[in-house]
Amino acid sequence: MVLRQKRHDKLLQAVIPSAGVYGAGYRLISRPIVFKLCCRIIVQRRITQNEKMNLLSKHETRRRLLRGMPDSDMLSSQVAHWFQSPQGEAVLRAEREAIHKALEKLFGYHILQLGFSEEHSVIEESPVGHKIIFSPSFRPGSTRAVASNEELPLSSDSIDVVVIHHALDFAVNSHCVLREATRVLRSGGHMFIVGFNPYSYWGFWKLFKRKKNIPWRGKFISKGRVCDWLKLLDLHIGSISYGLHFMPVKISRLLSHAQSLESFGNKLNSPIGGAYFIHCIKQSMPLTPILPKWRPLRARASVMPAAENVRAKIKIH
């Protein structure tokens, strides 16, 4: 028993550096103290991560852990990796063609793209000069600014065109992202929303897939629900179209026919496409009402009463 205890004490000892009177040295401490120090460091790191994630509540943290939802930096890397796969490349190609047809007729000064992959842009062919894409997390070597989609560092009514590229599908608070995008959009500006359609082959395929993989981790918010949110934010819906008419497979031989299937589905205007494209316009009432300009009335000359102007004729008999 004594030998076993001594062996256990040797295993529980650790060597850490310490500064003393005679300079830097080393001292032996027991493993429980090391464990407490490690716990403090872990707690401090968790607090720092929670501050970056806007201090999520206990119930929200439990929900994210149970569902296996990663942080924004891990999620953005997964989305970027999926867009580099054959399936993601086919999806990105089809969505770029659909968005380019809508953006080529719009002009302005600033255009903003909201999404979880800053490496894959869908607004490069837009005629708008200044293109803004934020990175969801810091990456070494990246030249893009870091910002959250739920808290944009932009002034209100400053963006001409906003493109929401699957940001509602992977965001923690989708309604907050849409409200923030509406805030920065100027009056009369255009907004394009790209999201996965739950009432499609892709939505049916999601029922049999693992929810930890991309894109099946997304929420797949329905078109009707998004339209209700847009009406609450005073956004006028201009048009709704669909895309991704090919099957959600990963076989490269079948994905080679995705472009032909996409053009055939666009001709039929099939509503069961894997993605929907909503075009809306921000319409807000002016702060100062425009009053009609009435012409001033001409000043009339003073008129004597009719009783005083009439000359009375008196007959004398």
ABEGO torsion letter per residue (X at the ends): XAAAAAAAAAAABBBBBBBBAAEBBBBBBBAAAAAAAAAAAAAAAAAAAAAAAGGBBAAAAAAAAAAGBBBAAAAAAAAAAAAABAAAAAAAAAAAAAAAAAAAABBEABBBBBBABAABBAAAABABABBBBBBABBBBGBABBBBBAABBBBBBGABABBBBBGAAAABABAAAAAAAAAAABBBGBBBBBBBBBABBAAAAAAAABBAABOAAABAGBBAAAAAAAAAAAGBBBABBBBBGABBBBABAAAAAAAAAAAAAAAAAGBAABABBBBBBBBBBBBABBBBBBBBBBBBBBBBBBAAAABBBBBBBX
